[in-house]
Amino acid sequence: MNSVTGKSTPIAEAVTAMPKLGWVLLPGLTLLWGVNWPILKVGLSEIPLFTFRTVTAFVAAAGLFAIARAYGQSLRVPVSQWRGLAVAAILNMALWNVLMFYGIMYMDSGRAAILGYTMPLWATLAGMLLLGDRPTRRQTFGLVSGLCGMAVLVIADARNIGAAPLGALSIIAAAACWGAGTVALKYYRFTLPTAVLTGWQQLIGGIPILLCALVLELGEIGPVSLLPALALAYNAVIASLFCYWAFFTIVAITPVVMSTVSTLMVPVVGVVSGALLLGETPGIDTFLALALVIIAIASVVFPGRPVKA
């Protein structure tokens, strides 16, 4: 059963090339999530971390549920799927977002994006352990190439990362949680439409973040100027509603390696947009990483040779 359409389809693991729907969603996802890294930094300059994420989570959940109901989809979750939904929500929404938001406050937005997108490595490892996945040679080559691109940028900025080790460790932990959460979506074999699945993850993952906001930040919320307010709106409607829906849609119709490696262009966009919006300066390392990432994406989203039975 395909959680995007609700219709029976071949399992995603049999896919050897990016489906047409993935090609439609991937460019927008890459651009919109990429520019969100510097936008996040702007928003968090005036809005406390837990408060920021609470607002985006609940606005996104409400929007996704409204879209699902507009298409006649039920919001009901089968009893057997609640446990898996809670696990996916905590990993994909609560832990990923809180750890990532914390880390980005101590690093350049572009560099934080690079570390965050070591996620395919963790997703591949989790897929091998939990799903018994064995990536093809092309997929393995793509994964290694993409991670080499990330390594180029990390090594070039090793001094800055060393100056903020807690920020870097927080981002890496966030990436590991997101990778494990992506695999959880496959492991639990959800039958919910993607808008419903994403909405429930936002809502469930937002509850512990709301509690933290009430306990830790209730007296810290002050006046918010225009740009941070716009950053909050962007994160709620674009990054948390549309982009998560698009990503989980791609996850539902492709293997883990393909769905994760295909997003590796996001940190490159993050670096470039950080330079344009925040004055962060990219160098030759950025362009080398870009070339490696393009090779990685081409390796996993284009079809290889058909496998003989």
C-alpha positions in Angstrom: 0.0 0.0 0.0 1.4 3.4 -1.0 1.0 5.9 1.8 1.0 8.8 -0.7 -1.9 7.7 -2.8 -3.5 5.0 -0.7 -3.3 2.6 -3.7 -1.4 -0.6 -4.0 2.0 -0.1 -5.7 5.2 -2.0 -6.0 7.4 -1.6 -2.9 9.8 1.4 -3.0 12.8 -0.9 -2.6 12.2 -2.2 -6.2 12.6 1.3 -7.6 15.9 1.9 -9.5 15.3 5.4 -10.8 13.7 8.5 -9.3 9.9 8.4 -10.1 8.4 11.3 -11.9 6.7 12.6 -8.8 10.1 12.7 -7.1 11.5 14.8 -9.9 8.6 17.3 -9.5 9.1 17.6 -5.7 12.9 17.4 -5.4 13.9 20.8 -7.0 11.5 22.7 -4.8 12.4 20.8 -1.7 16.1 21.4 -2.3 15.7 25.1 -2.8 13.2 25.8 -0.1 14.9 23.7 2.6 18.3 25.0 1.5 17.5 28.7 2.0 15.8 27.8 5.3 19.2 27.4 7.1 20.0 31.1 7.0 16.4 32.0 7.5 16.4 29.9 10.7 19.3 31.8 12.0 17.4 35.0 11.5 14.3 33.7 13.3 16.2 32.3 16.3 18.0 35.7 16.8 14.8 37.0 18.6 12.5 34.0 19.2 13.5 31.3 21.8 14.3 27.9 20.4 11.4 25.9 21.9 8.9 28.6 21.3 9.9 28.9 17.7 9.6 25.1 17.0 6.3 24.9 18.9 4.7 27.5 16.7 6.0 25.9 13.5 5.0 22.4 14.5 1.4 23.2 15.4 0.8 25.5 12.5 2.2 22.8 10.1 0.1 20.1 11.7 -3.1 22.2 11.4 -2.4 23.0 7.8 -1.6 19.4 6.9 -4.8 18.1 8.6 -6.8 20.8 6.8 -5.3 19.7 3.4 -6.0 16.0 4.2 -9.6 16.7 5.1 -10.1 18.8 2.0 -9.1 15.8 -0.1 -11.5 13.6 1.9 -8.8 11.7 3.8 -9.5 10.4 7.3 -7.2 11.6 10.2 -7.8 8.3 12.0 -4.7 6.3 12.9 -5.0 2.5 13.2 -4.2 1.3 16.7 -1.4 -0.9 15.5 0.4 2.1 14.0 0.4 4.5 17.0 3.7 3.1 18.5 5.6 3.5 15.2 4.1 7.0 14.7 5.3 8.1 18.1 8.8 6.7 17.4 9.0 8.5 14.0 7.6 11.7 15.4 10.1 11.9 18.3 13.1 11.2 15.9 12.0 13.2 12.8 10.4 16.1 14.6 11.3 16.5 18.2 14.9 15.4 18.4 16.0 16.5 14.9 14.5 20.0 15.2 15.6 20.7 18.8 19.1 19.5 18.3 19.4 21.2 15.0 18.0 24.5 16.2 20.4 24.4 19.2 23.4 23.7 17.0 22.7 26.4 14.4 22.8 29.0 17.1 26.5 28.3 17.6 27.6 27.8 13.9 27.4 29.4 10.5 24.1 28.3 8.9 25.8 26.8 5.9 28.2 24.8 8.0 25.4 23.6 10.2 23.5 22.5 7.0 26.6 20.5 5.9 26.8 18.5 9.2 23.0 18.1 9.2 23.2 16.4 5.8 25.4 13.6 7.0 21.9 12.2 7.5 22.2 9.8 4.5 25.1 8.0 6.2 23.1 7.3 9.4 20.0 6.4 7.4 21.9 3.9 5.3 23.4 2.3 8.4 20.0 2.2 10.1 18.5 0.7 6.9 21.1 -2.0 6.8 20.5 -2.9 10.5 16.7 -2.6 10.6 15.5 -3.3 7.0 18.3 -5.6 5.8 19.0 -3.1 3.0 22.0 -3.7 0.8 22.7 -0.7 -1.3 23.6 -1.2 -5.0 27.1 -0.3 -6.2 25.7 2.9 -7.8 24.0 3.8 -4.6 27.1 3.1 -2.5 29.2 5.2 -4.9 26.7 8.0 -4.7 26.6 7.9 -0.9 30.4 7.9 -0.6 30.7 10.7 -3.2 28.1 12.9 -1.4 29.7 12.3 2.0 33.1 13.3 0.5 31.5 16.5 -0.6 30.3 17.1 3.0 33.8 16.2 4.3 35.5 18.8 2.0 33.5 21.5 3.6 33.8 20.2 7.1 37.6 19.9 6.8 37.8 23.4 5.4 36.0 24.7 8.4 37.5 22.4 11.0 38.9 25.3 13.1 35.4 27.0 13.3 33.8 23.7 14.2 36.5 23.1 16.9 35.6 26.5 18.4 32.0 25.4 18.8 32.1 21.6 19.5 28.8 21.4 21.3 27.1 23.0 18.3 28.7 20.6 15.9 28.0 17.6 18.1 24.4 18.7 18.4 24.0 18.9 14.6 25.5 15.5 14.1 23.2 14.0 16.7 20.3 15.6 15.0 21.4 14.1 11.7 21.6 10.6 13.3 18.0 11.0 14.7 16.7 12.2 11.3 18.4 9.2 9.5 16.9 6.8 12.0 13.5 8.4 11.8 13.5 8.1 8.0 14.2 4.4 8.3 11.4 4.2 10.9 9.0 5.3 8.2 9.9 2.3 6.2 10.2 -0.1 9.1 6.7 0.5 10.4 5.0 0.3 7.0 2.5 3.1 7.6 -0.7 3.0 5.5 -1.6 6.6 6.2 -1.7 9.2 3.4 1.4 11.4 3.6 -0.4 14.6 4.7 -1.9 12.7 7.6 1.3 10.9 8.5 3.3 14.2 8.4 0.6 16.1 10.3 0.5 13.6 13.2 4.3 13.6 13.3 4.4 17.4 13.6 1.7 17.3 16.3 3.1 14.5 18.4 6.7 15.8 18.0 5.5 19.2 19.0 4.0 18.2 22.3 7.3 17.7 24.3 8.7 20.8 22.7 5.6 22.8 23.9 6.2 21.5 27.4 9.8 22.6 27.3 8.7 26.0 26.0 6.3 26.5 28.9 8.8 25.4 31.5 12.0 27.1 30.1 10.9 30.0 28.0 7.6 31.4 29.3 9.2 34.6 30.5 11.7 35.0 27.7 9.4 36.0 24.8 9.7 39.6 24.0 8.9 41.9 21.0 9.7 40.3 17.7 10.7 42.4 14.7 9.5 41.9 11.1 12.3 39.7 9.7 12.3 37.1 12.6 8.5 37.0 12.4 8.7 36.3 8.6 11.3 33.6 9.3 8.9 32.0 11.7 6.1 32.1 9.1 8.4 30.7 6.5 9.4 27.8 8.8 5.8 27.0 9.7 4.2 27.1 6.2 7.1 26.3 3.8 9.8 24.4 5.8 7.6 22.4 8.2 4.4 22.0 6.2 5.3 21.7 2.5 9.0 20.5 2.7 8.3 17.8 5.2 5.3 16.6 3.2 7.5 16.6 0.1 10.3 14.7 1.8 8.1 12.0 3.3 6.4 11.6 -0.1 9.8 10.9 -1.7 10.7 8.5 1.2 7.4 6.6 0.5 8.1 6.0 -3.2 11.9 5.4 -3.2 14.5 3.3 -1.3 16.2 4.9 1.7 19.5 5.5 0.0 17.8 7.3 -3.0 15.5 9.4 -0.9 18.3 10.6 1.4 21.2 11.1 -1.0 18.9 12.9 -3.4 18.6 15.7 -0.8 22.4 16.3 -0.5 22.1 19.4 -2.7 20.2 21.1 0.2 23.4 22.0 2.2 25.1 23.4 -0.8 22.1 25.7 -1.3 22.3 26.4 2.4 26.0 27.5 2.1 25.2 29.7 -1.0 22.1 31.3 0.6 24.0 31.9 3.8 26.6 33.8 1.8 23.9 35.8 0.0 21.6 36.5 3.0 24.0 36.6 5.9 27.4 37.5 4.4 28.9 34.1 5.0 31.7 33.6 2.5 32.0 30.3 0.4 35.3 29.4 -1.1 36.7 26.8 -3.6 35.7 24.1 -1.2 32.1 24.9 -1.7 32.4 24.4 -5.5 34.3 21.1 -5.1 31.6 19.9 -2.7 29.0 21.0 -5.2 30.6 18.8 -7.9 30.8 15.8 -5.6 27.2 16.2 -4.6 26.0 16.4 -8.2 27.8 13.2 -8.9 26.2 11.6 -5.8 22.7 12.6 -6.8 23.2 11.5 -10.4 24.4 8.1 -9.2 21.2 7.4 -7.2 18.4 9.1 -9.1 19.2 7.9 -12.6 18.6 4.3 -13.6 21.5 1.9 -13.8 21.8 -1.2 -15.8 18.8 -3.6 -15.4 19.6 -6.5 -13.2 19.3 -9.9 -14.8 17.1 -12.4 -13.1 
